[in-house]
Amino acid sequence: MRCEYVNGVAGQCKREAEQGQSLCPLHVSPGTDAQKWGKRMYAIQNHARRVRHSTFSDHEELRTIKEEIAIARTLLEERLNTIKTDADLIAACGPLNTLLLTIERLTTSCLKLDQTVGNLLGKPTLLRIASDTVDIILHELEDIPHKEVIVDKISQKMLEVINNIEEDK
């Protein structure tokens, strides 16, 4: 199916629409694909850039800094892709260094934020996994007498391990 985007000067777009969409990748925007773009800060119009940005980005509960890291990595990749000769490489050293330092600072900041809010280890997820594991053990020990005592001991040891991880931070 042909893209339905119409430009007042050039007329209707000649590209193929994305599957299940009425627009091509170039003309899909945050307003036309709310589910895909609901958590995105940037409405990147260039399809290739949008795909790379999506690849670099984390899709869960995005924070601004993660979006910035994705953009910086995309810019670094694009700059690296422009290098064809040794002369290009030498000319790109300054901008590449700046981008690498920016990515390093953003990544360090993101790591510090994760440590500050306790998400580095994903404690809620870890506790949920421990709880599910205990449920599995309880189910598997169904026919064993005094299984509750065994499962309680396992639960206590799992909680001790999780608490020791918290103290090591």
N, C-alpha and C positions, 0 to 999 in steps of 0.2 A: 504494500500500500504506500502511496506517495505521501510525503509530509504535507500537512495542511497549512503550514505557516505561509502567510502571504505578506510580501514586502511591497509597499506602495510603488516602488520604482522598478524592481526586478520581477515582480509577480510572484507566483507560487513557487515555493522551494522545490527543487528537482530531486532532492535526496529521498531515500526510502525511510519511512517512519520506523521507529523502534517497534519490536514485536509487542503487541498489546497496547500500543500508544498511537496517538494521532499525529505525533510530531517526530522528527528525526532527532538523533542524539544532540545535534547542534542547537536545536530549538527547544528541547525539553528544559524547563526551568523549575525552580523550587515551587512555584505556584501550580504547575501542571503535574507534579509527581510528589505529592505531600508526604507519602509514606517513606520514600527514599530520601527525601531532602529535609524531613521534619527536624532533624537534629543538626543540620549543617549551618554554619555561620556564613559561608561564602557561596554565592550563586555563581559557580564557575561555569561560564558558557562554553568554553572550548571542551569538546567531548573528551579528547585524550587527556587533558589536564584534570577534568572532573573524574575520570576513571582512575588515574594515578592517585589523586587526592583521596578517593574512596578506598583505594588499596592501602594507603598509609594510615588512614584514620581508624580509630577504634570505634566500633558501632554501639558500644554500651555507655550510656550516661556520659556523653562527651563533655569534656571541660574545654574551655577556651584555649588553654595552653596546649592541649593535644591537637587541636585544630591548627594552631600556629606551627607546631612541629611538623604536621602533615604538609602544610604549605611550604615550609622551609626545605623539607626533603624533596618536594616536587621541584622547587626552584633549583636546588642543587643538581638533581637529576637532569633537568633541562639544560643547565649550564654545562654539565659534563658531556651531554649529547652534542653540544655545538663544537666540541674540540675535535678537529680533524688532523691537525698537523702539530709538530713540536712547537712552532711559533704560537699557535692557538693555545697550547698548554701553558706556555710561559706567560702569555698575556692574561690567561685566566687565573693564574695563581693567587693574586690578590683577592678577587671576588670569591673564589672557591674557599680560601682561608676564612674570609668573613662569614660565608654561609656555614662552614663547618663549626666555627666558634659559636655562631648563633644557635645552631642545632644542639651543640653541647650544652650551652647555657639553658636553653629551653628544656632539654631532657633532664638536666640536673635539677632545675626548678620543679619539674613534674614529679621527679622521684622524691624530692623533699616534701612536696605537698602530699603525696601518697603516704609517706612515712608519718607525717603530722596527723592526718586523719585516720590512720590505721588501716589503710587499704592496700598497703604493699603486700601483705600476706593474705588479704581478703578474709579477715577473721570471721565474719558472718558466714561466708561460704565454707570455710574450714570447719566451723561448728556444725553447719548443716551436714557436711560430709561425715563428720564424726557421729552425728545422730543417726544418719541413714545407715552407717556401718554397724552401729549398735543394734538397730532394728533388724538388719540382715543376720547378724550373729544370733540374736534372740530367736528369730524364725528358724535358723538352721539347728539350734540346740533344743528345738521344741520337745523332743522325746527324752531329754536328759533331766534327771531329777536335780533340784536345787539350781537350775539354770540361772535364776535371777541373781544369785550370789556371784556366779561366774561373770555374768554380764555387768553387774555393778562394779566388780573389780576392773574389768576391761574399760568401762566408762571412766572410772577414776583415773586410770593410767593415761587414757587418751586426753583427758582434761589437763593432767599434769604436763604432758608433752606440749599441749597448746599454750599453757601458761608459761612454761619455760621458754618457748619461742618468743612470747611477748616480752619477757624480761631481758632477752638477749638483744633486743632492738636498740 
